[in-house]
Amino acid sequence: MHFCATCDGRFYKGADELMVIGGGNSALEEGLFLTQFAKRIRVLQRAPELTASRLLQDKVLNHPQFSIHTNIEVLELQGQSRLEGVVARDVVNGREFHWNRAAAFVFIGLDPDTQFVKNTVILDPRGFIQADAMFRTSVKVVFVSGDVREGSTNQLGSAVGDGIAALLAVRRYLQEHHHLAAML
């Protein structure tokens, strides 16, 4: 089970088939990246059609290494210390599928848990917190980092890096506005 093809795809060089769960931009982009490692990429999308941009859909639908399955929901990921199988079901006719794959890469989207700040800072249409390059939000003294920040890469390493960079930005802000720091 993986969440980053660029991080983990190389471990499957020569694999017969890899699975991508999701049908949005991230899923198809990462699936295209995986074609350099596996002979076939099987995409499972719960929705009745892919939701990625038309350009990405066209690339994937015309790519000989892709097998696209829509209206498919994943029921179970099987295995103990590694993925041994995927059980899925067609949401239209109820037919079950059992696939044994080397790996599954999951890109089903992220819903940020930001509703508690929706009346405080500006959120993008998907609910991510908007910030500038210094991690400042629409409220001058509120900074943001990690996966809830608009444009984040949703990777642990970058979230940690964001946190450190945001902390340094807060420190710089407090040094420049030392009268605020005295009140803390």
Phi and psi in degrees as a GROMACS rama.xvg file:
@    title "Ramachandran Plot"
@    xaxis  label "Phi"
@    yaxis  label "Psi"
@TYPE xy
-138.081  159.9  HIS-2
-127.64  10.5556  PHE-3
-151.691  105.147  CYS-4
-68.0783  -38.2416  ALA-5
-68.9544  -25.1299  THR-6
-81.8661  -42.0131  CYS-7
-118.563  -7.5307  ASP-8
-58.7303  -37.1357  GLY-9
-62.2987  -20.4678  ARG-10
-68.5288  -12.2439  PHE-11
-114.834  25.2802  TYR-12
-58.6582  125.777  LYS-13
89.9926  0.983117  GLY-14
-65.684  147.152  ALA-15
-68.3841  -43.5794  ASP-16
-154.133  140.353  GLU-17
-121.486  152.32  LEU-18
-110.566  138.642  MET-19
-117.934  124.882  VAL-20
-103.605  115.067  ILE-21
128.508  157.876  GLY-22
-133.98  15.3891  GLY-23
-89.3681  -171.363  GLY-24
-56.3447  -48.1176  ASN-25
-61.1839  -44.0875  SER-26
-60.4952  -46.9044  ALA-27
-72.7338  -37.528  LEU-28
-62.1489  -45.8838  GLU-29
-68.1515  -36.3694  GLU-30
-61.5954  -42.435  GLY-31
-61.103  -39.8737  LEU-32
-62.1676  -39.2195  PHE-33
-68.3862  -17.4482  LEU-34
-62.5387  -20.4389  THR-35
-76.3267  -10.3892  GLN-36
-111.141  -35.0592  PHE-37
-117.462  154.217  ALA-38
-72.1393  -31.5307  LYS-39
-141.214  143.114  ARG-40
-118.666  118.594  ILE-41
-101.112  120.123  ARG-42
-103.283  128.077  VAL-43
-111.661  123.565  LEU-44
-126.777  127.184  GLN-45
-70.7917  -34.5657  ARG-46
-70.4805  163.489  ALA-47
-69.8918  -12.2013  PRO-48
-151.446  162.985  GLU-49
-64.0375  147.34  LEU-50
-108.748  0.371811  THR-51
-68.7027  169.702  ALA-52
-59.2485  154.693  SER-53
-58.5364  -39.1781  ARG-54
-59.9456  -47.8889  LEU-55
-65.7173  -40.5672  LEU-56
-59.1142  -45.9  GLN-57
-60.5667  -42.6372  ASP-58
-60.3563  -46.4045  LYS-59
-72.7789  -43.995  VAL-60
-64.7678  -25.149  LEU-61
-100.076  5.43512  ASN-62
-91.8421  127.24  HIS-63
-67.3257  -16.3541  PRO-64
-88.4393  -4.92019  GLN-65
-99.6785  141.659  PHE-66
-125.067  116.426  SER-67
-105.328  132.06  ILE-68
-128.307  114.281  HIS-69
-102.58  167.216  THR-70
60.7107  31.2463  ASN-71
-116.169  126.425  ILE-72
-112.012  139.034  GLU-73
-80.9929  125.868  VAL-74
-96.0635  -37.2506  LEU-75
-155.922  140.142  GLU-76
-108.036  118.992  LEU-77
-102.996  149.377  GLN-78
134.037  162.364  GLY-79
-99.9838  -77.8973  GLN-80
-93.1977  -10.0782  SER-81
-149.335  162.603  ARG-82
-69.4888  126.84  LEU-83
-113.73  -24.1705  GLU-84
-167.233  159.634  GLY-85
-127.172  127.864  VAL-86
-107.928  127.187  VAL-87
-136.141  165.456  ALA-88
-138.559  139.339  ARG-89
-72.7538  120.442  ASP-90
-73.171  -13.8944  VAL-91
-86.9376  -50.7272  VAL-92
-109.836  -3.65888  ASN-93
80.8507  -1.38544  GLY-94
-62.848  134.556  ARG-95
-96.4602  147.296  GLU-96
-125.205  144.407  PHE-97
-127.308  117.527  HIS-98
-119.99  136.514  TRP-99
-105.073  116.743  ASN-100
-131.448  155.475  ARG-101
-65.4807  -36.1822  ALA-102
-162.568  156.521  ALA-103
-124.092  134.256  ALA-104
-110.874  121.381  PHE-105
-102.548  122.923  VAL-106
-139.041  67.175  PHE-107
-100.342  10.7298  ILE-108
97.2973  166.104  GLY-109
-137.804  127.906  LEU-110
-106.711  109.571  ASP-111
-68.9139  143.043  PRO-112
-89.2748  75.7639  ASP-113
-121.696  7.7082  THR-114
-60.0058  -27.0999  GLN-115
-67.2412  -15.7158  PHE-116
-114.745  9.09904  VAL-117
-62.6111  -24.4342  LYS-118
-98.9504  7.16933  ASN-119
-111.05  -50.1548  THR-120
-119.535  164.643  VAL-121
-80.9448  129.911  ILE-122
-108.772  151.618  LEU-123
-78.1418  174.521  ASP-124
-57.8379  -24.0811  PRO-125
-91.0494  -4.93905  ARG-126
100.567  4.21689  GLY-127
-80.2305  148.808  PHE-128
-80.3318  127.087  ILE-129
-80.4393  139.163  GLN-130
-150.481  159.119  ALA-131
-88.1982  -173.592  ASP-132
-66.0555  -17.1914  ALA-133
-99.3213  13.8623  MET-134
70.9535  15.7582  PHE-135
-83.4089  136.683  ARG-136
-89.8848  -169.839  THR-137
-68.8273  -14.3406  SER-138
-101.797  118.907  VAL-139
-48.4545  -37.1903  LYS-140
-102.773  14.0305  VAL-141
-113.173  123.438  VAL-142
-112.352  157.319  PHE-143
-138.351  149.686  VAL-144
-150.525  165.267  SER-145
88.2331  -162.862  GLY-146
-67.8684  -16.5981  ASP-147
-83.8384  -8.55329  VAL-148
-79.721  132.819  ARG-149
-56.205  129.66  GLU-150
88.4505  2.77749  GLY-151
-68.2877  159.654  SER-152
-92.2245  -3.24538  THR-153
57.3599  43.2403  ASN-154
-125.175  141.325  GLN-155
-54.6054  -48.0405  LEU-156
-59.8095  -42.7104  GLY-157
-72.3324  -31.9905  SER-158
-64.9362  -40.9364  ALA-159
-64.4284  -44.9124  VAL-160
-60.8175  -42.5233  GLY-161
-57.5927  -44.1779  ASP-162
-60.2533  -43.3535  GLY-163
-66.8024  -45.0795  ILE-164
-62.9605  -40.7931  ALA-165
-65.417  -40.1525  ALA-166
-60.2665  -43.3515  LEU-167
-64.5395  -37.3208  LEU-168
-65.9229  -39.3078  ALA-169
-63.7528  -45.6493  VAL-170
-59.6961  -45.8269  ARG-171
-59.838  -43.8657  ARG-172
-60.717  -45.3064  TYR-173
-66.8122  -34.7843  LEU-174
-65.4974  -39.0351  GLN-175
-73.7179  -24.4611  GLU-176
-121.892  56.7944  HIS-177
-57.6918  -23.619  HIS-178
-64.7812  -30.1803  HIS-179
-72.097  -40.4475  LEU-180
-61.8799  -34.8804  ALA-181
-65.7925  -27.8245  ALA-182
-78.2722  -18.7194  MET-183
